[in-house]
Amino acid sequence: MTLDALLPSVRDCNLCEGTIPDPIRPVLQAHRSARILIAGQAPGRKVQASGIPFDDASGERLRDWMGVDRDIFYDAQHVAILPMAFCYPGTGKSGDLPPPPVCAETWRAKLLAELSDLRLTLVIGQYAMRWHLDMPYKTLTETVRHWRDFGPSTMPLPHPSPRNNIWLSKNPWFGEALIPALRERVQAALSA
């Protein structure tokens, strides 16, 4: 199945109906010519309401980390945004619930197979890391700290949520070393 055929099927998906609190509204962005893949967790409540990926404070921070503006970020021919689950999973005791696995199990491999021009994959958060990376490190922090080990086409990142401000303040190397390298890789991928 081609990407043009897959996307309407994904957007019409209702596999999680009755298991998540909000109405089903898959949120994703993809085009077969995309050069950058953002592999995130799942939409938050605000994104679920707007239907626009990373349409929140996390998105503002992620665009800043990448060094791109909204026009580039929301151009599907440049950036594909495929979270591990396409609908908001609801809230738990310490934040959003994990992405329901059925979404990735059903759609992820099929969608990724159609993105043949990818030059850079940004792997955001532990659920995306488990799918996309051979995880030799025990924690998200260790994985991100060893970002160079994943080669030039993959970068593990913490979630850009404001909830991670404490993590960012405890890990100054992230802003000092990883962010400049991320911006370079983003520009290289976009100009490839």
N, C-alpha and C positions, 0 to 999 in steps of 0.2 A: 504494500500500500504506500502511495506517495505521501509526502508531507501535506500537500494540498487536500488529499482525501482524509488524512489522519486528523488534522486540526479541527474540522467540524465534528468529527466523532468525539474527540476529547472534550470540546466545548459543550457537547450534548450529553456527556457522561453523567450518570446518576448513581454510580456504584456506592457512594457513601450516603445516599438519601436515608434519613432516619437515624444515622449514626453520628451526625455532626449537628450543631445547634442552629446554624443559619441555613437559608436556602442554598441549594447547590448552585454554584457559579464559578466554574473553573477559570482561573486567572493564569495566563501564560502568554509568552510572546516567542514566535519562532519564524524563521524564513530560511530556506535552504542555503542562502548565501551568507548567513551570519558567520562572523569571524570569531566572536567571543560568546562563550556560554556562561551564564550565571546559573549555577546549580545551587539553589537555596533550599530552605526548609519547607515552608508553607506560607500562604498569605496570612497576614494579620487581619484583625477586624476592619481596620480602615481600608486596606487594600481590597478585602472582600466586598466592601460597600461600593468602592469606586470602580472596581473591575480593572484597575491599572496596576501592574506589578510595581512593587517598591514605591508606591505613591504615599509615602509617609516619611517620618524622620529617619528611618533606617535607609531609605532610598537616597535621601539627601546626603547622608554620610557615605554611603557606598559610591555615589557619583563623585564625591569629593576624593575618596580614596583612589578611585580610578582616574581622576583628572579629566572627566568628560562632562559635557552639559546634557541637559534633558533631550535635546534634539538627537544627539548621537545615541544616548542610552535607550531612547524609545523608538529608534529606527531598527526594526526587526531584521533588516538586511545587514546590520552591523552587529547587533546584540540579541542573542536568544536568551530568554529567561524561563527556565524550566525548574520550578521547585519540586521537591520530592513528593509533595501533594499539591493539587491545584486549587483546593478549597480550604477555607479557614477551619481548623479542626476543633476550635473551642478553647476555653481557658481552664487551666488546672490550678493547683495550689501555688505554684511558683512561676506562672507565666502560661504561654500558649501550650496546648497539648501537643504531643508528637504527631508528625504527619502520619495518617493512616497508610500502612504498607500497601494496601490494595491498589492505590493510585500508581505508585512506581512499578509494582509488579505487572500491572496491566498495560501501561503506556510508555514507560521510560525508554526501554531498549528500542522500541519501534520508532520513537521520536528521534533519539540520538542517532540511529542508523541513517536518518535522512539529513543530518547536519554534517555534510562531508567537507565543508570549507572551514571548519573550526580551527583556529590557531591558538586559542587560549581558553582554558576552563578555570573559572573561579569557583572553588568548592567552599561553600559557606555553611558552617555549622556541622555538628557531629553526625546528623542523619545523612547529609549529603556526603560527608567524608567516608562513612561506612560503605556507601554505594560506589563512589568514584575512586577511592584510594585503597591501595593495599596498605592497611593500617599497621605499620610497625611500631607506632607509639601508642601509649596507653591513654593519653588525655588529649583533648583538643589543644591545650596550650603547647604541649610537646610537639604535636603535629604541626601547628602553625610556626613554632620556633624553628622547626627543621624544614621550612618551606623550600629551601634550595634542593633538598633531596628528591623533589618530585619533578625535576626537570623544567625546561623553559616553557612548556605548554600547560602546566597545571600549577595553580597557587591555592593552597588552603587558607581560609580566612575565618576569623571569628564572625559571629553575626554582627552587623553594624548597628544593632539596636542601641538606643540610649541606655538600656538596661546593662549594657556591657561597659559603661564608663569606668567602673572600678577596675575591670580587667585591663582596659586600655591604660589606666594610670599605673597599674602594677607591672605592665610590660612595655616600657618605653622603647625597647628595641623594635617593636612593631612599627611605630611611626618613623623611627630613625632609619631603619634598614629595609623593611618590607614595603612600605608605602612608595618610596621612590622607585624601587624595582618594579612594583606593580604598575605604576604609571608608565614606565618605560615599556613594559611588556604589552600593556593595553595599546599604546601608540604604535608599536611594532605590528601588533595583530591587525589593527585597523588599516594600516598602510600597506599590508602584505598584498 
